[in-house]
């Protein structure tokens, strides 16, 4: 169990209060409103610890900055290739792909991560606007 700290609790509280999947910089800017003297390094260290212990999710989004999610129950994410936004997808679990993946594999498949990508509704509306 990780020792409690004011900074870590503030980061966790912020992440659990939003569904925007913020970057470390966005988390830093928001947590500074409560703890003005917090450093960006402290935010990064705490995000790493929280992700390693499974208290938050780190979303590795390819060429852009990692995003963070305070909702750790299994769910899927959508990444917009136009604006870079990350959103939750409301959909049934794909746990059956673990069985499919394990069928031709001599090891043990214990789970999966899946990101879906394309164009978000806001960007589609912009494309449709002349």
Rosetta constraint file for C-alpha pairs under 8 A:
AtomPair CA 4 CA 8 HARMONIC 6.94 0.50
AtomPair CA 4 CA 9 HARMONIC 7.06 0.50
AtomPair CA 5 CA 9 HARMONIC 6.06 0.50
AtomPair CA 6 CA 10 HARMONIC 6.15 0.50
AtomPair CA 7 CA 11 HARMONIC 6.28 0.50
AtomPair CA 7 CA 35 HARMONIC 7.49 0.50
AtomPair CA 7 CA 38 HARMONIC 7.35 0.50
AtomPair CA 7 CA 42 HARMONIC 7.86 0.50
AtomPair CA 7 CA 43 HARMONIC 7.75 0.50
AtomPair CA 7 CA 46 HARMONIC 7.91 0.50
AtomPair CA 8 CA 12 HARMONIC 6.13 0.50
AtomPair CA 8 CA 43 HARMONIC 7.91 0.50
AtomPair CA 8 CA 46 HARMONIC 5.90 0.50
AtomPair CA 9 CA 13 HARMONIC 5.93 0.50
AtomPair CA 10 CA 14 HARMONIC 6.14 0.50
AtomPair CA 10 CA 31 HARMONIC 6.32 0.50
AtomPair CA 10 CA 34 HARMONIC 7.64 0.50
AtomPair CA 11 CA 15 HARMONIC 6.24 0.50
AtomPair CA 11 CA 27 HARMONIC 6.98 0.50
AtomPair CA 11 CA 31 HARMONIC 6.32 0.50
AtomPair CA 11 CA 43 HARMONIC 7.43 0.50
AtomPair CA 11 CA 46 HARMONIC 7.85 0.50
AtomPair CA 11 CA 47 HARMONIC 7.82 0.50
AtomPair CA 12 CA 16 HARMONIC 6.10 0.50
AtomPair CA 12 CA 56 HARMONIC 7.85 0.50
AtomPair CA 12 CA 70 HARMONIC 6.90 0.50
AtomPair CA 13 CA 17 HARMONIC 6.18 0.50
AtomPair CA 14 CA 18 HARMONIC 6.62 0.50
AtomPair CA 14 CA 27 HARMONIC 7.36 0.50
AtomPair CA 14 CA 30 HARMONIC 7.54 0.50
AtomPair CA 14 CA 31 HARMONIC 7.09 0.50
AtomPair CA 15 CA 19 HARMONIC 7.67 0.50
AtomPair CA 15 CA 21 HARMONIC 7.86 0.50
AtomPair CA 15 CA 22 HARMONIC 7.94 0.50
AtomPair CA 15 CA 27 HARMONIC 7.72 0.50
AtomPair CA 15 CA 68 HARMONIC 7.42 0.50
AtomPair CA 15 CA 69 HARMONIC 6.24 0.50
AtomPair CA 15 CA 70 HARMONIC 4.70 0.50
AtomPair CA 16 CA 69 HARMONIC 7.61 0.50
AtomPair CA 16 CA 70 HARMONIC 4.61 0.50
AtomPair CA 16 CA 71 HARMONIC 6.57 0.50
AtomPair CA 17 CA 70 HARMONIC 7.93 0.50
AtomPair CA 18 CA 70 HARMONIC 7.82 0.50
AtomPair CA 19 CA 69 HARMONIC 7.23 0.50
AtomPair CA 19 CA 70 HARMONIC 7.93 0.50
AtomPair CA 19 CA 87 HARMONIC 7.55 0.50
AtomPair CA 19 CA 88 HARMONIC 7.86 0.50
AtomPair CA 20 CA 69 HARMONIC 8.00 0.50
AtomPair CA 20 CA 86 HARMONIC 7.08 0.50
AtomPair CA 20 CA 87 HARMONIC 6.83 0.50
AtomPair CA 21 CA 67 HARMONIC 5.43 0.50
AtomPair CA 21 CA 68 HARMONIC 5.12 0.50
AtomPair CA 21 CA 69 HARMONIC 5.22 0.50
AtomPair CA 21 CA 86 HARMONIC 6.23 0.50
AtomPair CA 21 CA 87 HARMONIC 7.14 0.50
AtomPair CA 22 CA 26 HARMONIC 5.72 0.50
AtomPair CA 22 CA 27 HARMONIC 6.30 0.50
AtomPair CA 22 CA 67 HARMONIC 5.28 0.50
AtomPair CA 22 CA 68 HARMONIC 5.69 0.50
AtomPair CA 22 CA 69 HARMONIC 7.50 0.50
AtomPair CA 23 CA 27 HARMONIC 6.30 0.50
AtomPair CA 23 CA 65 HARMONIC 6.38 0.50
AtomPair CA 23 CA 66 HARMONIC 6.03 0.50
AtomPair CA 23 CA 67 HARMONIC 4.59 0.50
AtomPair CA 23 CA 68 HARMONIC 6.35 0.50
AtomPair CA 24 CA 28 HARMONIC 6.04 0.50
AtomPair CA 24 CA 43 HARMONIC 7.03 0.50
AtomPair CA 24 CA 44 HARMONIC 6.65 0.50
AtomPair CA 24 CA 47 HARMONIC 7.80 0.50
AtomPair CA 24 CA 66 HARMONIC 7.56 0.50
AtomPair CA 24 CA 67 HARMONIC 7.10 0.50
AtomPair CA 24 CA 68 HARMONIC 7.60 0.50
AtomPair CA 25 CA 29 HARMONIC 6.24 0.50
AtomPair CA 25 CA 40 HARMONIC 7.44 0.50
AtomPair CA 26 CA 30 HARMONIC 6.28 0.50
AtomPair CA 27 CA 31 HARMONIC 5.98 0.50
AtomPair CA 27 CA 43 HARMONIC 7.67 0.50
AtomPair CA 28 CA 32 HARMONIC 5.99 0.50
AtomPair CA 28 CA 38 HARMONIC 7.92 0.50
AtomPair CA 28 CA 39 HARMONIC 7.72 0.50
AtomPair CA 28 CA 40 HARMONIC 6.08 0.50
AtomPair CA 28 CA 43 HARMONIC 6.21 0.50
AtomPair CA 29 CA 33 HARMONIC 7.03 0.50
AtomPair CA 30 CA 34 HARMONIC 7.65 0.50
AtomPair CA 31 CA 35 HARMONIC 6.08 0.50
AtomPair CA 31 CA 36 HARMONIC 7.74 0.50
AtomPair CA 31 CA 38 HARMONIC 7.81 0.50
AtomPair CA 32 CA 36 HARMONIC 4.40 0.50
AtomPair CA 32 CA 37 HARMONIC 6.93 0.50
AtomPair CA 32 CA 38 HARMONIC 6.21 0.50
AtomPair CA 38 CA 42 HARMONIC 6.64 0.50
AtomPair CA 38 CA 43 HARMONIC 7.51 0.50
AtomPair CA 39 CA 43 HARMONIC 6.53 0.50
AtomPair CA 40 CA 44 HARMONIC 6.28 0.50
AtomPair CA 41 CA 45 HARMONIC 6.12 0.50
AtomPair CA 42 CA 46 HARMONIC 6.10 0.50
AtomPair CA 43 CA 47 HARMONIC 6.04 0.50
AtomPair CA 44 CA 48 HARMONIC 6.15 0.50
AtomPair CA 45 CA 49 HARMONIC 6.32 0.50
AtomPair CA 46 CA 50 HARMONIC 6.00 0.50
AtomPair CA 47 CA 51 HARMONIC 6.01 0.50
AtomPair CA 47 CA 56 HARMONIC 7.96 0.50
AtomPair CA 48 CA 52 HARMONIC 6.05 0.50
AtomPair CA 49 CA 53 HARMONIC 6.21 0.50
AtomPair CA 50 CA 54 HARMONIC 6.20 0.50
AtomPair CA 50 CA 55 HARMONIC 5.14 0.50
AtomPair CA 50 CA 56 HARMONIC 5.68 0.50
AtomPair CA 51 CA 55 HARMONIC 5.99 0.50
AtomPair CA 51 CA 56 HARMONIC 5.01 0.50
AtomPair CA 51 CA 57 HARMONIC 5.58 0.50
AtomPair CA 51 CA 58 HARMONIC 6.02 0.50
AtomPair CA 54 CA 72 HARMONIC 7.42 0.50
AtomPair CA 55 CA 70 HARMONIC 7.25 0.50
AtomPair CA 55 CA 72 HARMONIC 6.90 0.50
AtomPair CA 56 CA 68 HARMONIC 6.87 0.50
AtomPair CA 56 CA 69 HARMONIC 5.69 0.50
AtomPair CA 56 CA 70 HARMONIC 4.80 0.50
AtomPair CA 56 CA 71 HARMONIC 6.69 0.50
AtomPair CA 56 CA 72 HARMONIC 5.85 0.50
AtomPair CA 57 CA 68 HARMONIC 5.60 0.50
AtomPair CA 57 CA 69 HARMONIC 4.97 0.50
AtomPair CA 57 CA 70 HARMONIC 6.49 0.50
AtomPair CA 57 CA 71 HARMONIC 7.35 0.50
AtomPair CA 57 CA 72 HARMONIC 6.08 0.50
AtomPair CA 58 CA 66 HARMONIC 6.61 0.50
AtomPair CA 58 CA 67 HARMONIC 5.91 0.50
AtomPair CA 58 CA 68 HARMONIC 4.75 0.50
AtomPair CA 58 CA 69 HARMONIC 6.58 0.50
AtomPair CA 59 CA 66 HARMONIC 5.55 0.50
AtomPair CA 59 CA 67 HARMONIC 4.95 0.50
AtomPair CA 59 CA 68 HARMONIC 5.84 0.50
AtomPair CA 59 CA 69 HARMONIC 7.49 0.50
AtomPair CA 60 CA 65 HARMONIC 7.42 0.50
AtomPair CA 60 CA 66 HARMONIC 4.81 0.50
AtomPair CA 60 CA 67 HARMONIC 6.64 0.50
AtomPair CA 61 CA 65 HARMONIC 6.65 0.50
AtomPair CA 61 CA 66 HARMONIC 5.78 0.50
AtomPair CA 61 CA 67 HARMONIC 7.23 0.50
AtomPair CA 61 CA 79 HARMONIC 7.65 0.50
AtomPair CA 64 CA 84 HARMONIC 7.65 0.50
AtomPair CA 74 CA 93 HARMONIC 7.98 0.50
AtomPair CA 75 CA 88 HARMONIC 7.25 0.50
AtomPair CA 75 CA 89 HARMONIC 7.27 0.50
AtomPair CA 75 CA 90 HARMONIC 7.90 0.50
AtomPair CA 75 CA 93 HARMONIC 7.31 0.50
AtomPair CA 76 CA 88 HARMONIC 5.96 0.50
AtomPair CA 76 CA 89 HARMONIC 5.48 0.50
AtomPair CA 76 CA 90 HARMONIC 7.67 0.50
AtomPair CA 76 CA 91 HARMONIC 7.76 0.50
AtomPair CA 76 CA 113 HARMONIC 7.80 0.50
AtomPair CA 76 CA 114 HARMONIC 6.34 0.50
AtomPair CA 76 CA 115 HARMONIC 6.37 0.50
AtomPair CA 76 CA 116 HARMONIC 7.67 0.50
AtomPair CA 77 CA 86 HARMONIC 6.59 0.50
AtomPair CA 77 CA 87 HARMONIC 5.57 0.50
AtomPair CA 77 CA 88 HARMONIC 4.61 0.50
AtomPair CA 77 CA 89 HARMONIC 5.45 0.50
AtomPair CA 77 CA 114 HARMONIC 7.35 0.50
AtomPair CA 77 CA 115 HARMONIC 5.27 0.50
AtomPair CA 77 CA 116 HARMONIC 6.15 0.50
AtomPair CA 78 CA 86 HARMONIC 5.58 0.50
AtomPair CA 78 CA 87 HARMONIC 5.25 0.50
AtomPair CA 78 CA 88 HARMONIC 6.21 0.50
AtomPair CA 78 CA 89 HARMONIC 6.30 0.50
AtomPair CA 78 CA 115 HARMONIC 5.93 0.50
AtomPair CA 78 CA 116 HARMONIC 4.67 0.50
AtomPair CA 78 CA 117 HARMONIC 5.29 0.50
AtomPair CA 78 CA 118 HARMONIC 7.61 0.50
AtomPair CA 79 CA 84 HARMONIC 6.26 0.50
AtomPair CA 79 CA 85 HARMONIC 5.85 0.50
AtomPair CA 79 CA 86 HARMONIC 4.69 0.50
AtomPair CA 79 CA 87 HARMONIC 6.78 0.50
AtomPair CA 79 CA 115 HARMONIC 7.04 0.50
AtomPair CA 79 CA 116 HARMONIC 6.20 0.50
AtomPair CA 79 CA 117 HARMONIC 4.61 0.50
AtomPair CA 79 CA 118 HARMONIC 6.63 0.50
AtomPair CA 79 CA 119 HARMONIC 7.81 0.50
AtomPair CA 79 CA 120 HARMONIC 7.81 0.50
AtomPair CA 80 CA 84 HARMONIC 4.94 0.50
AtomPair CA 80 CA 85 HARMONIC 5.33 0.50
AtomPair CA 80 CA 86 HARMONIC 6.55 0.50
AtomPair CA 80 CA 117 HARMONIC 5.72 0.50
AtomPair CA 80 CA 118 HARMONIC 5.26 0.50
AtomPair CA 80 CA 119 HARMONIC 4.83 0.50
AtomPair CA 80 CA 120 HARMONIC 5.35 0.50
AtomPair CA 81 CA 117 HARMONIC 6.61 0.50
AtomPair CA 81 CA 118 HARMONIC 5.60 0.50
AtomPair CA 81 CA 119 HARMONIC 5.89 0.50
AtomPair CA 82 CA 118 HARMONIC 7.95 0.50
AtomPair CA 82 CA 119 HARMONIC 6.20 0.50
AtomPair CA 82 CA 120 HARMONIC 7.85 0.50
AtomPair CA 82 CA 123 HARMONIC 6.82 0.50
AtomPair CA 83 CA 123 HARMONIC 7.18 0.50
AtomPair CA 85 CA 120 HARMONIC 7.80 0.50
AtomPair CA 95 CA 99 HARMONIC 7.61 0.50
AtomPair CA 95 CA 111 HARMONIC 7.56 0.50
AtomPair CA 96 CA 100 HARMONIC 6.58 0.50
AtomPair CA 97 CA 101 HARMONIC 5.89 0.50
AtomPair CA 98 CA 102 HARMONIC 6.00 0.50
AtomPair CA 98 CA 109 HARMONIC 6.06 0.50
AtomPair CA 98 CA 110 HARMONIC 7.13 0.50
AtomPair CA 98 CA 111 HARMONIC 6.08 0.50
AtomPair CA 98 CA 112 HARMONIC 6.95 0.50
AtomPair CA 99 CA 103 HARMONIC 6.14 0.50
AtomPair CA 99 CA 109 HARMONIC 7.66 0.50
AtomPair CA 100 CA 104 HARMONIC 7.78 0.50
AtomPair CA 101 CA 105 HARMONIC 6.93 0.50
AtomPair CA 101 CA 109 HARMONIC 7.10 0.50
AtomPair CA 102 CA 106 HARMONIC 7.39 0.50
AtomPair CA 102 CA 107 HARMONIC 7.43 0.50
AtomPair CA 102 CA 108 HARMONIC 6.62 0.50
AtomPair CA 102 CA 109 HARMONIC 5.56 0.50
AtomPair CA 119 CA 123 HARMONIC 6.26 0.50
AtomPair CA 119 CA 124 HARMONIC 6.38 0.50
AtomPair CA 120 CA 124 HARMONIC 6.25 0.50
AtomPair CA 121 CA 125 HARMONIC 6.22 0.50
AtomPair CA 122 CA 126 HARMONIC 6.44 0.50
AtomPair CA 123 CA 127 HARMONIC 6.26 0.50
AtomPair CA 124 CA 128 HARMONIC 6.30 0.50
AtomPair CA 125 CA 129 HARMONIC 6.30 0.50
